[in-house]
Amino acid sequence: MLDGCDDDDVIVEEIPVYLSKNLQENLYLFQYPTKTQISNFDNAAVVNCCVKPVNQEVKVDFALNTESQFYDRFKGEAFALASDGKGQLKGERPTYKRGIMDKQAFTSSRSLDNVDKYVVGILSDKELHLTPLANILQLRPSFSHFDKEDKRIKAEQKALNDEDDEEELQQVTVKFAKSGVGNKKTKTKEKLGYANYVKRSNEESWCETYWHPRISPTAELERQKLFATNQQINLALGLDSHKYVRKLLPDDGKDLGIDAVLPPKVISKSRLKSMPLVDQLKVILKDVRMMSFEDINAILQECSDSKIPNEKVLRALPQMGVLIHGNWVPQSDIIYPADTISNSNGVSSDLMIRARDYVLYRFSRVKYVYRRQVISATQLPPDEAAEVLHSVARLNSEKKWELLLAPNKEFEQRYPELVQRQEMVWRATEQTYNEMDCEKSPKRSRKRSIRESKSQSSQSSQGEVS
C-alpha cells in the first residue's frame, strides 16, 4: 500500500443488493452427483416428470437414444420384460410402454437438512438479485425396474406356495398406547426415524408435472422472477462502513468469547480446561475415536495450567474409555447416548451399544473383523454395521476391518494391571458374545395343508382295504 493511504481497503465499486421473493417458496436447486462430462443428460429429452410437494421429492425420466450404436437393444428388451413381465395386471401401468428400456429415471434425495442460509443470486446491470432456496435436491439414477422385477417374482412365488394353504384363525391382542410424556418421546423418535420418512413418502402419491426446456419461453418467464420487481420493497445497502459493522456486531459491552460462535458440538480449549478431568477425557475420546495414552496425556497437559499426574489420569480413564491392545477408545454409551436413534434406519441406542461392544470384544481376540460377521451376529442393517465399525476401525486394502491404531505393546508392558482388569471384563461377557456368533435365524418351513393331509390319509386307508 502506498504511503499516506488509509489502512482501510479501497472501495472499488458499490453494487446494490436486492432480495426477490417471487420464487422463495418454489425455487429448488438440482444437483447431479453422478453426472460426468462424458456421461450426462444435458441434451436428452425429458419424457416424464413427477413431484411429491409435501415431502419435496422429484422424479425425472430422461429419454435414452435407442438408435445409438452404443445402445444394446437386446439388453433393453430384457430389462423391460423382466420389469413388466409378459402381461400387465389390470390397472397397473407398464414401466416401459414400447417393450424396451427407452428411459432412465432419476429420483431425488435431500442434500441438506436446513437450507435457510443458501440463496441463488443473479448479477445483471451491476445489480445483485438474491432469491432464497426452498430446498436443495440431489438427483441420482433410480433402478426401480429391478425392484419391480424382484417384487413380481416374490409375488409369483408366494402365490405358488400359498396355493394349497388355508388361512388359520389367530388370536389378536389389542394394546392401547398410554398418553403422557413417554408417549410424546416415542412419537418424537418416530418422526425423526428413517422408517417414518419412508412411510410418509409412500403414502403421498406422485403428481405429474410439465417439464419446460431451458431455452423455452416459459422457462425464460420463470427466470425473470429471480429479479426483484419495483412493487416490492427493495432497499439497497445505504449504510457507511462504521454503521454496517455496528449492525453486524452490536457493541453490548459483553465479550461472549469463542464459544459463542462455535457450533454446538465443538468445544474450545478454554471450555475444555474448565471441565472436570472425567469430562475432559469423555470429550477427547469421543472426538478422536482411538488414542494412545501418550497423546491423551499431551492434550490434557496442554489444556491445564499445572501438570496432571499420570496416576490420576489412569484412574479416570477406565470410567470413560475401553482399553484395547494398549490404546483407548470411548465407551459405547458415550458414542450412542440413551434415548437416541441411528441416522440411517432409526435403530435404538441399546442395539447400537450392544453391537459396538460385540465389535470391541471381537477386536480384543482377533486382528481382523468382517462386516458380514457383524451383521449376522448383531442383526443390524448394513449402514448401522458400517457405522459401528467406523467408530473403532478402518477398511484396509484387503477389504478387512482393522483397528485404527497398531497395538501399543509398550503401554501393556508398563501397566499390566490395567490390561488384566480389562481382560476380566471381556471374560465376564465372553459367553454372551459367543452366543451372538452361534445364533442363527430360524428357517421358515412350509405349512402342510389340510387338503394334503386328507388326501394322504385316504390313500393309506385304500391301501389297507385292498
Steps between C-alpha positions, in 0.01 A plus 500: 500500500630845413612740772234739620215261416248384755524157661146427379448318172425721202141477376523405135128491420168498682234254384142519632361173635128417472294217647244341269211309657320388185635142514614467860256211571533327163868529406688168512863439414568168322838332535615199295789335691534209253521713185831528319614702202459196275201325657226757552143577395542868415369451145255219580126554487287462813215257439342524844532703821326445835516670839385441856434853629462412870815288531684711239603215271557504125520226238617575145511252208761581235459344156767256378615493141403145402629555144855569616773258400599476866152389610452126563149434373496139624576611855243778478226255403613258772480771768152601384377140501649430843341814644149481350465128431316351207162638601389799705255477782180699478554861602883467504702733282797351313842637574599496132206539262698410185631173645855633514697699757477840332540728805712546811331612821663740748358535854588766752631499856551796729850639501472705822262507795498880518537723194397828662846649453523424126379729222526521123642821363485652156715799398360728235558867417732533801222386734501182708160334548475222761222241537477260798494128421213272599724193494808341344441158342750250366376291206652155458416215260213283620494128420141444599452252214716253693290553813184447295643177360587368848157595630327323212709183544435490873127545441496211252693273738272589788195423289641157413595420860169615646285337234408204721527673835194604691478798724517428871320691769743679728436668829560874487594700807405866489727744682429867561781754526514696823484876477771689677859616484633160394256480212604848381865393500413191298311707244796738474734209427262366238488836327879511483538138392575390145214248506249777563650705217459204261143448623406864439661486156309185404171647618531805272421444133711629213359805321583525130635837389622669183872529426591810303840503324759753606464713186118494488294823540339366820838435657612852407190650665570307819864607489388864494341446842851480645517876462342720766205695363429867559189418701709331768670694773865476397745699702858511383772506762539869575698490825855617534770253607493586874120469530507177301754344739295609801193336347687175453680510837292700749708636784307389810800514731520120539775281364339163433828335407576235237233257628224734385594459131598133502252227394319322787710181477836679483667578833782752530814441704400764749171325567672161512739639758213592732354146497574224753759244396243229428302729269819606321582136430146442374526786249849401382419131448170570324660743253810297415340148521831324588810637672811390678558600862788725397282704263222529758746617763651755259158659434420513871831666583442758226154589635605512866694761695675239715632158409251221568657185651487189282348300786203736519438475127527120506245481782251711304550344156313168566190702596469637146714275282569139407855368476558293189850387399667782694285783355187669630159531333184665641237284665202414281245691708702819434478451123132405516327685788176367646169573325667568164465325165732449205486734201453241226226262615401623845660219703476556876808588705475176701551288188782724375678475837461122502639475147800726571587309818495182292737658245738610777501149642573346161794738445637404842522141375578527127685742276239535225119516498259464209184703459296193401595344832386811691169513310434131566582519872332831582211493245570864414430654158814536283521879548492473880754216497737716294445793737594286801814372327605852397495606868805282579633356174580566136476293181841396367601414144404134554139596583553410866415723796794569731545731800586865438829471690760226521530315835694692767709226660704750703193623690381144567839408644515815713147463647418126512237553774283707262531232234403231750201700622370548145553129429280414796225715348531317168484160668190598698312573175670242279211254512252762383708593196566135411125437507452791260739328257311172529149642462335431166174624368238221496412367158141520386344160438213465258177429682338177409152562363188326628418386146831314468458329837147383407613365162789309659276349767245388236775337296629313800148376590446374143829315514394319817162396352660362187 
